[in-house]
Amino acid sequence: MKYTPISGAALGLFVACCACGAETSLTATAEKPVAPPECAVDFKVVEVSSNPVIRKGDAGTDQASSGFEGGCAFKHKGVYQLFTAEIYGARLVHWTSPDRVKWTKVATIREAMSDAPGMSFRANIWAPMPFYDEKQKFWNLYYVGYRSKPDDSGNWYAAYNGLIVHAVSQTPGPDGLVGPWKDVGIAMEPEYEPWSSNPSQPWEGLQGTDSISPPYEAGGKWVVFYGSAQMQSASKRNPKYPQWGVGLAEAPAPTGPWKRRTSGNPLSFGNFSENPIVTKLTNGSYVLVADSGFIGYASSPDGFRWSRMQNVAIPKDMTVWWDGGTRTPLGCIPEDDGTYTIFFMAHRKASNWQELGYVRVKIEEKVLPVVGVKPEVRTR
């Protein structure tokens, strides 16, 4: 995909073409999903936060009408960092914590900009994903921007034709995580033109490009997960593919340009998967966590071939603070004791709010049978 500056005639043409929200026939090809192998690891829960660590009414939450959703969490210089969106896509925010429990709102990174229905690609903004470019020595940020207009004929237009905006911190070096952030281009977008060198694939739907993960290195390349959802009317969905799916894209650098992989997409994670975030383990293999309707995870030996998704199992003797749906794990954060912290969102009926909590897990390797190898039979 050619890297497209946000300002200028090229973006103006893109806005004009997408503003109508017309559904376009996808001409690209993608492989039919293949049954993936069993996950090679188990996530064993050793701790669940006794309460939400950011909840309704906490300082800094006054503008978040219904809580938080999506994004990522990680450690930088020993401090927990949270980049997330306030529901419903009104603002991108940055929070920090020294200890997982006490959180402070650092900044509002972006606010949604809405004008005529279907025109602004920042009518809804979600999924902020910062990453540091070691070569350029700058923090970068990807986030998704959607157009929005009233639904019609079964098509969901509240957030459609999503594209990934690329922003760069204006403070150089490791301390630049505080921003301020300047939008510099489009990292990924729906591409339906027959002449496109990076066309959208048949499993990608009306929602467009709905997320992108922080980049990771694998096989001498930079790789991201990107997502899409078939939010068009049921009669126009492609039943061969999940309604909410994810695929892989590659680039020569963490800042792109990103190109969809022509084989293996979408990943076989079931009918719903969102917001995958990848961690490379010390043994060289990879794990991810993703929203599977719960806290989902999968494993990979090389960053490309992924296992099927399974869910974190909370032991029955552990008390949980939520009584509604659980959403969007935000990454695996390695701790000094060998465990990993996973922050996630969950709903409490009493507050009618999506709040932040965490689980701490041990990642244990499974002993899996080798496919095609029969066990040795010994006789006396």
Helices and strands as residue ranges (DSSP letters): H 9-18, E 41-48, E 68-76, E 79-86, E 91-97, E 104-111, E 124-133, E 138-147, E 160-169, G 174-178, E 181-188, E 211-212, E 216-218, E 221-229, G 234-236, E 244-251, E 259-260, E 274-280, E 286-291, E 295-300, E 310-311, E 326-327, E 333-334, E 340-348, E 353-365
